[in-house]
């Protein structure tokens, strides 16, 4: 995170932004962080332990009017939900609880694209449920 946080800050994200991590083929070596910023979608590519350099991160800010998002697809079967969506060049998929988290993130992306205010972290029911004690759930 030492190389990621400064990149996201320069791209205009708030502290602890709504974000999604897309793990690469080798998650210990490469991954992509997509974070919401008031001006657009911050995309940070991370390479861990580059020989001779340590960890490395590069990023870009895609303005909301240029963010490319595909169709939000949901499939139900056998009591399970499967969700799939393409955001920029990344395909994001999840089942059940993960599908709910992805849907929340993508709806926040839609809000940014539409010019609506980005949702607050406290307003995210899935995130609040994860923080709540088990008895409160």
Residue frames as a rotation matrix with the C-alpha (Angstrom) as fourth column:
UNK 1
0.561 0.828 0.000 0.00
0.828 -0.561 0.000 0.00
0.000 0.000 -1.000 0.00
UNK 2
0.080 -0.616 -0.784 3.01
0.422 -0.692 0.586 2.28
-0.903 -0.378 0.205 0.35
UNK 3
-0.904 -0.425 0.044 3.15
0.203 -0.337 0.920 2.70
-0.376 0.840 0.391 -3.44
UNK 4
-0.434 0.819 0.375 -0.62
0.837 0.212 0.505 2.54
0.335 0.533 -0.777 -4.04
UNK 5
0.278 0.638 -0.718 -1.93
0.874 -0.478 -0.086 5.20
-0.398 -0.604 -0.691 -1.64
UNK 6
-0.355 -0.415 -0.838 0.16
0.088 -0.907 0.412 8.07
-0.931 0.073 0.358 -3.10
UNK 7
-0.975 0.036 0.219 -0.95
0.221 0.050 0.974 7.15
0.024 0.998 -0.057 -6.64
UNK 8
-0.178 0.984 0.000 -4.63
0.933 0.168 0.319 7.07
0.314 0.056 -0.948 -5.66
UNK 9
0.133 0.182 -0.974 -4.26
0.662 -0.748 -0.050 10.37
-0.738 -0.638 -0.220 -3.78
UNK 10
-0.751 -0.473 -0.461 -2.76
-0.034 -0.669 0.743 12.08
-0.659 0.573 0.486 -6.85
UNK 11
-0.855 0.469 0.222 -5.64
0.378 0.270 0.885 10.70
0.355 0.841 -0.408 -8.94
UNK 12
-0.646 0.559 0.521 -8.10
-0.533 -0.818 0.216 12.43
0.546 -0.138 0.826 -6.60
UNK 13
-0.001 0.673 -0.740 -9.61
0.354 0.692 0.629 9.65
0.935 -0.261 -0.239 -4.51
UNK 14
0.478 0.224 0.850 -10.82
-0.716 -0.461 0.524 10.30
0.509 -0.859 -0.060 -0.99
UNK 15
-0.676 -0.634 0.377 -9.21
-0.734 0.529 -0.426 8.36
0.070 -0.564 -0.823 1.87
UNK 16
-0.755 0.331 0.566 -10.67
0.046 0.888 -0.458 4.83
-0.654 -0.319 -0.685 1.97
UNK 17
-0.454 0.596 -0.662 -12.57
-0.872 -0.450 0.193 5.15
-0.183 0.665 0.724 -1.34
UNK 18
0.654 0.608 0.450 -15.06
-0.336 0.766 -0.547 2.68
-0.678 0.206 0.706 -2.78
UNK 19
-0.196 -0.787 -0.585 -12.75
-0.965 0.050 0.256 0.36
-0.172 0.615 -0.769 -4.69
UNK 20
0.912 0.340 0.229 -12.60
-0.286 0.928 -0.238 -2.99
-0.293 0.151 0.944 -6.40
UNK 21
-0.153 -0.988 0.028 -9.49
-0.765 0.136 0.630 -5.12
-0.626 0.075 -0.776 -6.77
UNK 22
0.889 0.291 -0.354 -9.11
-0.456 0.644 -0.615 -7.31
0.049 0.708 0.705 -9.83
UNK 23
0.299 -0.799 0.522 -6.53
-0.363 0.410 0.836 -9.97
-0.882 -0.440 -0.168 -9.09
UNK 24
0.105 -0.374 -0.921 -4.22
-0.994 -0.001 -0.113 -10.97
0.041 0.927 -0.372 -11.94
UNK 25
0.540 0.037 -0.841 -3.18
-0.292 0.945 -0.146 -14.49
0.790 0.324 0.521 -12.92
UNK 26
-0.160 -0.619 -0.769 -0.63
0.751 0.429 -0.502 -14.35
0.641 -0.657 0.397 -10.09
UNK 27
0.744 0.615 0.261 -2.24
0.331 -0.679 0.655 -12.24
0.580 -0.401 -0.709 -7.33
UNK 28
0.617 -0.582 -0.530 1.01
0.592 -0.100 0.800 -12.11
-0.518 -0.807 0.283 -5.38
UNK 29
-0.444 -0.872 0.205 2.66
0.767 -0.252 0.590 -10.34
-0.462 0.419 0.781 -8.33
UNK 30
-0.967 0.130 0.220 0.02
0.050 -0.750 0.659 -8.25
0.250 0.648 0.719 -10.17
UNK 31
-0.222 0.962 -0.161 -3.37
0.939 0.167 -0.300 -6.72
-0.262 -0.218 -0.940 -9.55
UNK 32
-0.656 0.145 0.741 -5.51
0.310 -0.843 0.439 -3.73
0.689 0.517 0.508 -10.52
UNK 33
-0.517 0.522 -0.678 -7.31
0.688 -0.217 -0.692 -1.41
-0.509 -0.825 -0.247 -8.11
UNK 34
-0.462 0.488 0.741 -10.31
0.466 -0.577 0.671 0.54
0.755 0.655 0.040 -9.44
UNK 35
-0.525 0.215 -0.824 -11.35
0.777 -0.275 -0.567 3.31
-0.348 -0.937 -0.023 -7.07
UNK 36
0.385 0.765 0.516 -14.06
0.863 -0.497 0.092 5.96
0.327 0.410 -0.851 -7.28
UNK 37
-0.710 -0.525 -0.470 -13.02
0.622 -0.780 -0.067 9.61
-0.332 -0.340 0.880 -7.32
UNK 38
0.072 0.790 -0.609 -15.25
0.186 -0.610 -0.770 12.66
-0.980 -0.058 -0.191 -7.73
UNK 39
-0.067 -0.169 -0.983 -13.74
-0.781 -0.604 0.157 13.32
-0.620 0.779 -0.091 -11.17
UNK 40
0.296 0.150 -0.943 -13.79
-0.838 0.515 -0.181 9.75
0.459 0.844 0.278 -12.47
UNK 41
1.000 0.026 0.008 -12.57
-0.027 0.931 0.365 6.19
0.002 -0.365 0.931 -12.07
UNK 42
0.246 -0.964 0.101 -9.02
-0.962 -0.231 0.145 5.88
-0.117 -0.133 -0.984 -10.75
UNK 43
0.979 -0.001 -0.205 -7.27
-0.052 0.966 -0.252 2.80
0.198 0.258 0.946 -12.10
UNK 44
0.317 -0.892 0.321 -4.05
-0.932 -0.231 0.278 1.70
-0.174 -0.387 -0.905 -10.43
UNK 45
0.775 -0.186 -0.605 -1.95
-0.126 0.891 -0.435 -1.17
0.620 0.413 0.667 -11.83
UNK 46
0.526 -0.554 0.645 0.26
-0.813 -0.107 0.572 -2.74
-0.248 -0.825 -0.508 -9.18
UNK 47
0.518 -0.497 -0.696 3.28
-0.057 0.792 -0.608 -4.99
0.853 0.355 0.382 -9.63
UNK 48
0.900 -0.150 0.409 4.72
-0.412 0.006 0.911 -6.46
-0.139 -0.989 -0.056 -6.47
UNK 49
0.407 -0.834 0.373 8.42
-0.057 0.384 0.922 -7.13
-0.912 -0.396 0.109 -5.95
UNK 50
0.976 -0.200 -0.088 9.77
-0.106 -0.082 -0.991 -6.03
0.191 0.976 -0.101 -9.32
UNK 51
0.537 -0.825 -0.174 13.37
0.841 0.509 0.184 -7.34
-0.063 -0.245 0.967 -9.40
UNK 52
-0.467 -0.871 0.151 15.78
0.863 -0.486 -0.137 -4.61
0.193 0.067 0.979 -8.40
UNK 53
-0.632 0.274 0.725 13.00
-0.035 -0.945 0.327 -2.05
0.774 0.181 0.607 -7.81
UNK 54
-0.897 0.443 -0.001 10.56
0.044 0.087 -0.995 -3.36
-0.441 -0.892 -0.097 -5.20
UNK 55
-0.097 0.949 0.301 6.85
0.828 0.245 -0.505 -2.80
-0.553 0.200 -0.809 -5.68
UNK 56
-0.977 -0.200 -0.078 5.61
0.107 -0.769 0.630 -0.49
-0.186 0.607 0.773 -8.41
UNK 57
-0.038 0.999 0.036 2.26
0.740 0.052 -0.670 1.21
-0.671 0.002 -0.741 -9.11
UNK 58
-0.992 -0.123 0.030 1.05
0.111 -0.731 0.673 3.26
-0.061 0.671 0.739 -12.03
UNK 59
-0.287 0.953 -0.099 -2.33
0.671 0.125 -0.731 4.85
-0.684 -0.276 -0.675 -12.46
UNK 60
-0.917 0.141 0.373 -4.67
0.197 -0.654 0.731 6.87
0.347 0.743 0.572 -14.57
UNK 61
-0.531 0.809 -0.254 -7.91
0.046 -0.272 -0.961 8.74
-0.846 -0.522 0.107 -14.02
UNK 62
-0.785 0.413 0.462 -10.65
0.560 0.154 0.814 8.01
0.265 0.898 -0.352 -16.53
UNK 63
-0.868 0.494 0.043 -13.13
-0.484 -0.826 -0.287 10.90
-0.107 -0.270 0.957 -16.48
UNK 64
-0.409 0.770 0.490 -16.72
-0.068 0.510 -0.857 9.79
-0.910 -0.384 -0.156 -15.81
UNK 65
0.439 0.641 -0.630 -17.82
-0.649 -0.258 -0.715 10.68
-0.621 0.723 0.303 -19.35
UNK 66
0.075 -0.514 -0.855 -15.25
-0.925 0.285 -0.252 8.28
0.373 0.809 -0.454 -20.78
UNK 67
-0.541 -0.229 0.810 -15.60
-0.631 0.747 -0.210 5.32
-0.557 -0.624 -0.548 -18.40
UNK 68
-0.309 0.388 -0.868 -16.50
-0.739 0.477 0.476 2.22
0.599 0.789 0.140 -20.38
UNK 69
-0.630 0.217 0.746 -18.87
-0.520 0.596 -0.612 -0.14
-0.577 -0.774 -0.262 -18.63
UNK 70
-0.869 0.310 -0.386 -20.60
-0.152 0.574 0.804 -3.11
0.471 0.758 -0.452 -20.20
UNK 71
0.140 0.990 -0.023 -23.97
-0.450 0.084 0.889 -4.62
0.882 -0.114 0.457 -19.41
UNK 72
-0.587 -0.173 0.791 -24.62
-0.805 0.232 -0.546 -5.68
-0.089 -0.957 -0.276 -15.84
UNK 73
-0.089 0.509 -0.856 -25.68
-0.502 0.720 0.480 -9.33
0.860 0.472 0.191 -16.19
UNK 74
-0.478 0.037 0.878 -27.30
-0.831 0.306 -0.465 -11.36
-0.286 -0.951 -0.116 -13.41
UNK 75
-0.224 0.389 -0.894 -28.25
-0.436 0.780 0.449 -15.01
0.871 0.491 -0.005 -13.59
UNK 76
-0.141 0.270 0.952 -30.25
-0.967 0.171 -0.192 -16.88
-0.214 -0.948 0.237 -10.95
UNK 77
0.253 0.260 -0.932 -30.27
-0.501 0.859 0.103 -20.63
0.827 0.441 0.348 -10.55
UNK 78
0.137 -0.173 -0.975 -30.42
0.532 0.843 -0.075 -23.13
0.835 -0.509 0.208 -7.73
UNK 79
0.830 0.270 -0.488 -30.74
0.558 -0.368 0.744 -20.35
0.021 -0.890 -0.456 -5.16
UNK 80
-0.073 -0.927 -0.367 -27.52
0.713 -0.306 0.631 -18.68
-0.697 -0.216 0.683 -6.29
UNK 81
0.922 0.260 -0.285 -26.84
0.032 -0.788 -0.615 -15.40
-0.385 0.558 -0.735 -8.08
UNK 82
-0.044 -0.926 0.375 -24.08
0.885 0.138 0.444 -15.01
-0.463 0.352 0.814 -10.65
UNK 83
0.838 0.271 -0.473 -23.17
0.105 -0.931 -0.349 -11.47
-0.535 0.243 -0.809 -11.66
UNK 84
-0.097 -0.866 0.491 -20.87
0.904 0.130 0.407 -10.36
-0.416 0.484 0.770 -14.45
UNK 85
0.934 0.295 -0.204 -19.89
0.190 -0.890 -0.415 -6.93
-0.304 0.349 -0.887 -15.77
UNK 86
0.096 -0.919 0.382 -17.03
0.975 0.010 -0.223 -5.46
0.201 0.394 0.897 -17.76
UNK 87
0.905 0.065 -0.420 -15.51
0.209 -0.928 0.307 -2.25
-0.370 -0.366 -0.854 -16.41
UNK 88
0.254 -0.784 -0.566 -12.91
-0.861 -0.450 0.237 -0.68
-0.441 0.427 -0.790 -18.66
UNK 89
-0.060 -0.304 -0.951 -10.97
-0.801 0.583 -0.136 -3.76
0.596 0.753 -0.279 -19.83
UNK 90
-0.910 -0.334 0.247 -11.57
-0.411 0.636 -0.653 -5.87
0.061 -0.695 -0.716 -16.72
UNK 91
-0.043 0.886 -0.462 -14.29
-0.222 0.443 0.869 -8.52
0.974 0.140 0.177 -16.45
UNK 92
-0.770 -0.111 0.629 -15.64
-0.629 -0.037 -0.777 -8.69
0.109 -0.993 -0.041 -12.92
UNK 93
-0.042 0.735 -0.676 -17.61
-0.224 0.653 0.724 -11.75
0.974 0.182 0.137 -11.82
UNK 94
-0.845 -0.221 0.488 -19.02
-0.520 0.120 -0.846 -12.90
0.129 -0.968 -0.216 -8.51
UNK 95
-0.338 0.717 -0.610 -21.46
0.264 0.694 0.669 -15.28
0.903 0.065 -0.424 -6.89
UNK 96
0.321 0.652 -0.687 -24.00
0.829 0.158 0.537 -14.59
0.459 -0.742 -0.489 -4.12
UNK 97
0.639 -0.050 -0.768 -22.47
0.561 -0.653 0.509 -12.23
-0.527 -0.755 -0.390 -1.49
UNK 98
-0.501 -0.859 -0.107 -19.66
0.478 -0.377 0.793 -11.25
-0.722 0.346 0.600 -3.87
UNK 99
-0.438 0.435 0.787 -22.27
0.822 -0.160 0.546 -10.51
0.364 0.886 -0.288 -6.54
UNK 100
0.663 0.702 -0.261 -24.00
0.743 -0.574 0.344 -8.15
0.091 -0.421 -0.902 -4.11
UNK 101
0.230 -0.671 -0.705 -20.72
0.407 -0.591 0.696 -6.31
-0.884 -0.447 0.137 -3.44
UNK 102
-0.738 -0.478 0.475 -19.96
0.602 -0.150 0.784 -6.03
-0.304 0.865 0.399 -7.15
UNK 103
0.026 0.845 0.534 -23.47
0.894 -0.259 0.366 -4.71
0.448 0.467 -0.762 -7.81
UNK 104
0.711 0.213 -0.670 -23.02
0.588 -0.703 0.400 -2.04
-0.386 -0.678 -0.625 -5.14
UNK 105
-0.255 -0.896 -0.364 -19.69
0.345 -0.436 0.831 -0.97
-0.903 0.086 0.421 -6.64
UNK 106
-0.722 -0.001 0.692 -21.06
0.692 -0.040 0.721 -0.87
0.027 0.999 0.030 -10.19
UNK 107
0.407 0.905 0.127 -24.12
0.873 -0.426 0.238 1.11
0.270 0.014 -0.963 -9.09
UNK 108
0.451 -0.355 -0.819 -21.71
0.364 -0.764 0.532 3.65
-0.815 -0.538 -0.215 -7.55
UNK 109
-0.707 -0.674 0.212 -19.89
0.425 -0.166 0.890 3.76
-0.565 0.719 0.404 -10.92
UNK 110
-0.234 0.719 0.655 -23.26
0.908 -0.079 0.412 4.36
0.348 0.691 -0.634 -12.62
UNK 111
0.665 0.457 -0.591 -23.90
0.677 -0.703 0.218 7.22
-0.315 -0.545 -0.777 -10.17
UNK 112
-0.130 -0.811 -0.570 -20.59
0.236 -0.584 0.777 8.81
-0.963 -0.033 0.267 -11.14
UNK 113
-0.790 -0.141 0.596 -21.30
0.596 0.051 0.802 8.42
-0.144 0.989 0.043 -14.84
UNK 114
0.083 0.943 0.321 -24.78
0.913 -0.201 0.355 9.92
0.399 0.264 -0.878 -14.39
UNK 115
-0.444 -0.322 0.836 -23.38
0.070 -0.943 -0.326 12.88
0.893 -0.086 0.441 -12.45
UNK 116
0.732 0.680 0.051 -25.11
-0.049 -0.022 0.999 11.86
0.680 -0.733 0.018 -9.23
UNK 117
0.266 -0.654 0.708 -23.21
-0.951 -0.298 0.082 12.13
0.157 -0.695 -0.702 -5.93
UNK 118
-0.352 -0.456 -0.817 -21.06
-0.246 0.888 -0.389 9.13
0.903 0.064 -0.425 -5.10
UNK 119
0.713 0.660 -0.239 -22.53
0.040 0.302 0.953 7.10
0.700 -0.688 0.189 -2.22
UNK 120
0.186 -0.620 0.762 -20.92
-0.944 -0.328 -0.037 7.46
0.273 -0.713 -0.646 1.19
UNK 121
-0.643 -0.506 -0.574 -19.12
-0.324 0.860 -0.394 4.46
0.693 -0.068 -0.717 2.63
UNK 122
-0.882 0.337 0.329 -21.49
-0.281 0.184 -0.942 4.44
-0.378 -0.923 -0.068 5.62
UNK 123
0.017 0.958 -0.287 -24.42
-0.875 -0.124 -0.467 4.17
-0.483 0.259 0.836 3.21
UNK 124
-0.308 -0.199 -0.930 -23.12
-0.735 0.670 0.100 0.90
0.604 0.715 -0.353 1.74
UNK 125
0.569 0.630 0.529 -25.31
-0.821 0.400 0.406 -1.81
0.044 -0.666 0.745 3.36
UNK 126
0.805 -0.317 -0.502 -23.00
0.155 0.929 -0.337 -4.66
0.573 0.193 0.796 2.35
UNK 127
-0.249 -0.952 0.181 -20.00
0.077 -0.205 -0.976 -2.93
0.965 -0.229 0.124 3.92
UNK 128
-0.190 0.266 0.945 -21.98
-0.900 -0.432 -0.059 -2.05
0.393 -0.862 0.321 7.06
UNK 129
0.837 0.545 -0.050 -23.14
-0.496 0.794 0.351 -5.69
0.231 -0.270 0.935 7.36
UNK 130
0.400 -0.769 -0.499 -19.53
0.342 0.630 -0.697 -6.92
0.850 0.108 0.515 7.23
UNK 131
-0.548 -0.641 0.538 -18.58
-0.206 -0.520 -0.829 -4.52
0.811 -0.565 0.153 10.06
UNK 132
0.216 0.735 0.643 -21.60
-0.859 -0.169 0.483 -5.35
0.464 -0.657 0.595 12.25
UNK 133
-0.658 -0.392 0.643 -21.19
-0.686 0.664 -0.297 -7.95
-0.311 -0.636 -0.706 15.01
UNK 134
-0.912 0.252 -0.323 -22.68
0.016 0.810 0.587 -11.35
0.410 0.530 -0.743 14.16
UNK 135
-0.582 0.735 -0.348 -25.49
0.716 0.260 -0.648 -10.96
-0.386 -0.626 -0.677 16.72
UNK 136
-0.368 0.427 -0.826 -26.56
-0.224 -0.903 -0.367 -7.66
-0.902 0.050 0.428 15.15
UNK 137
-0.834 0.053 -0.549 -26.93
-0.543 0.098 0.834 -9.31
0.098 0.994 -0.053 11.76
